Amino acid sequence: MTLGNDINFWLIDTKTAQSSIHGIGRFSQQQVSADDIVLVLGGRIGTSGSMPIYGTKLFMDNPQTHINHSHEPNLYLDGQIIFRASRHIASGEELTLDYTKFSKLTFVPMVSTQGAQ
């Protein structure tokens, strides 16, 4: 099912909301079993775009999925565009990926400057 202008194909019910990880996150609205397909990315593939495709010189021009990074993710990339649950996901749980496992980009965690003087 797609949501609004989202060109991605979500196979579970989700919603976006404030994330304790970073900005906006995407949250499962149902229980998900390990290895279930959660998301199939949509978008154009070319030589430039927002998401580098691991192992190639290609990029996918894909709108924001709002899936945040975690070193202990509950999703994994199966191939180039399919994301599966790496374990049971509870309803209401934020969906996360380990960006370093599929992206050519280096992930640098944001450091909060709140309270800095």
C-alpha positions as CSV (number, residue, x, y, z in Angstrom):
1,M,0.0,0.0,0.0
2,T,1.3,3.5,-0.7
3,L,0.7,6.5,1.5
4,G,-0.2,9.8,-0.1
5,N,2.5,10.9,-2.6
6,D,4.9,8.1,-1.3
7,I,6.0,6.1,-4.4
8,N,7.3,3.3,-2.2
9,F,5.3,0.1,-1.7
10,W,4.7,-0.6,2.0
11,L,3.5,-4.1,2.8
12,I,2.6,-3.1,6.4
13,D,0.6,-0.3,7.9
14,T,3.0,2.5,9.0
15,K,2.9,6.1,10.2
16,T,5.4,8.9,10.5
17,A,6.0,10.7,13.7
18,Q,8.6,12.4,15.9
19,S,11.5,10.1,16.5
20,S,13.7,9.8,19.5
21,I,16.5,8.8,17.1
22,H,16.4,11.7,14.7
23,G,13.7,14.1,13.4
24,I,10.8,12.2,11.8
25,G,10.7,8.4,11.9
26,R,8.5,5.7,10.5
27,F,6.6,3.4,12.9
28,S,5.0,0.1,12.3
29,Q,1.3,0.0,13.1
30,Q,1.1,-3.7,13.3
31,Q,3.1,-6.7,14.4
32,V,5.6,-8.0,11.8
33,S,7.3,-11.4,11.8
34,A,11.0,-11.9,11.1
35,D,11.8,-12.0,7.4
36,D,8.5,-10.5,6.3
37,I,8.8,-8.0,3.5
38,V,8.1,-4.5,4.9
39,L,9.0,-2.2,2.0
40,V,9.8,-2.3,-1.7
41,L,11.5,1.0,-2.8
42,G,10.1,2.8,-5.7
43,G,11.8,5.5,-7.8
44,R,14.0,6.1,-10.9
45,I,17.4,4.6,-11.2
46,G,20.2,6.6,-12.8
47,T,23.7,8.0,-12.4
48,S,22.6,10.5,-9.7
49,G,20.0,10.5,-7.0
50,S,19.4,10.5,-3.3
51,M,20.3,6.8,-2.6
52,P,23.5,5.1,-3.8
53,I,22.9,1.5,-4.8
54,Y,25.6,-0.6,-3.1
55,G,28.0,-2.4,-5.4
56,T,27.2,-0.2,-8.4
57,K,27.8,3.3,-9.7
58,L,24.0,3.9,-9.8
59,F,21.7,5.8,-7.6
60,M,18.0,5.6,-6.9
61,D,16.1,8.9,-6.9
62,N,13.8,8.0,-4.0
63,P,11.8,10.2,-1.7
64,Q,12.4,10.1,2.0
65,T,11.3,6.9,3.6
66,H,11.8,8.3,7.2
67,I,13.6,5.1,8.2
68,N,16.3,6.1,10.7
69,H,19.8,4.6,11.2
70,S,20.5,2.1,14.0
71,H,23.4,-0.3,14.7
72,E,20.8,-2.7,16.0
73,P,18.2,-2.4,13.2
74,N,14.9,-4.2,12.8
75,L,15.1,-4.1,9.0
76,Y,17.6,-5.4,6.5
77,L,18.1,-4.9,2.8
78,D,17.4,-8.1,0.7
79,G,18.9,-7.4,-2.7
80,Q,18.7,-3.8,-4.0
81,I,15.2,-2.5,-3.2
82,I,13.5,-5.0,-0.8
83,F,13.6,-4.4,3.0
84,R,12.7,-7.3,5.3
85,A,12.2,-7.5,9.1
86,S,15.4,-8.8,10.7
87,R,13.4,-9.9,13.8
88,H,9.9,-9.6,15.2
89,I,8.7,-5.9,15.2
90,A,6.1,-4.8,17.6
91,S,3.2,-2.5,16.7
92,G,4.3,1.0,17.4
93,E,8.0,0.3,17.1
94,E,10.2,2.6,15.0
95,L,11.5,1.0,11.8
96,T,15.3,1.2,11.6
97,L,18.2,0.2,9.2
98,D,21.9,0.0,9.6
99,Y,22.8,2.5,6.8
100,T,26.4,1.2,6.7
101,K,25.3,-2.2,5.4
102,F,23.8,-0.9,2.1
103,S,25.1,2.6,1.4
104,K,28.3,3.9,0.0
105,L,27.9,6.8,2.2
106,T,29.7,7.1,5.6
107,F,27.2,7.5,8.5
108,V,28.2,10.1,11.1
109,P,25.8,10.3,14.0
110,M,24.4,13.7,14.7
111,V,25.6,15.2,18.0
112,S,23.1,17.2,19.9
113,T,24.2,20.8,20.6
114,Q,21.3,21.4,23.0
115,G,22.6,22.6,26.3
116,A,26.0,23.5,24.9
117,Q,27.3,26.8,26.0
